[in-house]
Amino acid sequence: QVQLVESGPSLLKPSQTLTLTCTVSGGSITTSGYYWSWIRQAPGKELEWLGAVSYSGRTYYSPSLKSRTSISENAFKNEFTLQLNSVTPEDTAVYYCARKSGFVNCSGYKCFVQRADFGAWGRGTQVTVSS
């Protein structure tokens, strides 16, 4: 059974860069057909999809965050990483990594997803942005 574990800082100051890593075990990130996503949930808000990297290494981003977001993968370490630049207090949220069989269809400026759309989730990691 695949397991995903997020790691990274829990507290940042405004304008800093958030870097989170998702370490995957029990399955390869290069397995055909899977897309590996970063998702966040701010208090009282919906699950917001930030972006994904595919099994072939292609990346996809939410239009609302594309200018500040970079996702990369390391197949050797079986992990993928999120970088979110110039963070503000509005980026405070629980950040999750998750696996989906198939592409995330994001048709709007912001992309909201359902937990059931993804077959595997990490436990999430709280990130707080505060001066």
C-alpha positions as CSV (number, residue, x, y, z in Angstrom):
1,Q,0.0,0.0,0.0
2,V,1.4,3.4,-1.0
3,Q,2.2,5.8,1.7
4,L,3.0,9.5,1.4
5,V,4.7,11.7,4.0
6,E,5.1,15.4,3.9
7,S,8.1,17.2,5.4
8,G,9.2,20.8,5.7
9,P,9.1,23.9,7.9
10,S,6.0,24.7,9.9
11,L,6.6,28.4,10.3
12,L,7.7,31.0,7.8
13,K,7.9,34.8,7.6
14,P,6.2,36.7,4.8
15,S,8.2,36.9,1.6
16,Q,10.1,33.6,2.4
17,T,10.0,30.5,0.2
18,L,8.1,27.4,1.3
19,T,9.7,24.1,0.4
20,L,7.9,20.9,1.1
21,T,8.9,17.4,0.2
22,C,6.6,14.4,-0.2
23,T,8.4,11.0,0.3
24,V,6.6,8.1,-1.2
25,S,6.9,4.5,-0.2
26,G,5.1,1.3,-1.3
27,G,4.9,2.5,-4.9
28,S,7.0,4.3,-7.5
29,I,6.2,7.9,-8.6
30,T,7.1,6.8,-12.1
31,T,4.3,4.2,-12.3
32,S,2.3,5.0,-15.4
33,G,-1.0,6.8,-15.0
34,Y,-0.4,8.4,-11.7
35,Y,-0.3,12.1,-10.9
36,W,1.2,13.4,-7.7
37,S,-0.3,16.5,-6.3
38,W,0.1,19.2,-3.7
39,I,-3.1,20.4,-2.1
40,R,-3.8,22.7,0.8
41,Q,-6.6,23.6,3.1
42,A,-6.9,26.8,5.0
43,P,-9.0,27.0,8.1
44,G,-12.7,26.9,7.2
45,K,-12.0,26.6,3.4
46,E,-12.1,23.9,0.7
47,L,-9.3,21.7,-0.4
48,E,-7.3,23.8,-3.0
49,W,-5.2,22.0,-5.6
50,L,-1.9,23.7,-6.1
51,G,-0.3,21.6,-8.8
52,A,1.0,18.2,-9.7
53,V,3.8,16.2,-11.4
54,S,3.0,13.3,-13.5
55,Y,4.6,9.8,-13.7
56,S,6.6,11.1,-16.7
57,G,7.8,14.2,-14.9
58,R,5.5,16.7,-16.5
59,T,4.2,19.5,-14.3
60,Y,0.8,21.2,-14.0
61,Y,-0.2,24.2,-11.9
62,S,-3.2,26.0,-10.7
63,P,-3.6,29.2,-12.7
64,S,-4.0,31.3,-9.5
65,L,-0.6,30.1,-8.1
66,K,1.4,29.4,-11.3
67,S,3.6,32.4,-11.0
68,R,4.7,31.5,-7.5
69,T,4.8,27.7,-7.6
70,S,7.3,25.1,-8.8
71,I,7.0,21.3,-8.4
72,S,9.8,18.9,-9.1
73,E,10.4,15.2,-8.7
74,N,13.3,13.0,-7.8
75,A,12.6,9.5,-9.1
76,F,15.8,8.1,-7.5
77,K,14.6,9.2,-4.1
78,N,11.0,8.5,-5.0
79,E,9.9,12.0,-3.8
80,F,8.5,15.2,-5.1
81,T,8.8,18.7,-3.9
82,L,6.7,21.9,-3.8
83,Q,8.3,25.4,-3.8
84,L,6.0,28.3,-3.1
85,N,7.6,31.7,-3.4
86,S,6.9,35.0,-1.7
87,V,4.5,33.5,0.9
88,T,2.0,35.7,2.7
89,P,-0.3,35.0,5.7
90,E,-2.9,33.9,3.2
91,D,-0.7,30.9,2.4
92,T,-1.3,29.6,6.0
93,A,-2.9,26.1,5.6
94,V,-2.4,22.4,6.1
95,Y,-0.5,21.2,3.1
96,Y,-1.1,17.7,1.7
97,C,0.5,15.6,-1.0
98,A,-1.7,13.1,-2.7
99,R,-1.9,10.6,-5.6
100,K,-4.5,10.5,-8.3
101,S,-5.0,8.0,-11.0
102,G,-5.4,10.4,-13.9
103,F,-5.2,14.0,-14.6
104,V,-6.7,16.7,-12.3
105,N,-9.0,18.7,-14.5
106,C,-8.7,22.3,-13.4
107,S,-11.0,24.6,-15.4
108,G,-11.1,27.7,-13.3
109,Y,-8.7,30.2,-11.9
110,K,-8.6,28.4,-8.6
111,C,-8.9,24.6,-8.4
112,F,-10.9,22.9,-5.7
113,V,-10.9,19.2,-5.2
114,Q,-12.6,16.5,-3.1
115,R,-10.8,14.1,-0.9
116,A,-12.4,11.2,-2.6
117,D,-10.9,12.2,-6.0
118,F,-7.5,11.0,-4.8
119,G,-6.6,7.4,-3.9
120,A,-3.9,8.2,-1.4
121,W,-3.0,11.1,0.9
122,G,-0.3,12.1,3.2
123,R,-1.3,13.1,6.8
124,G,-0.7,16.8,6.0
125,T,1.6,19.3,7.5
126,Q,0.6,22.6,9.1
127,V,2.4,25.7,7.6
128,T,1.9,29.0,9.2
129,V,3.1,32.3,7.7
130,S,3.4,35.1,10.3
131,S,5.7,38.0,11.0
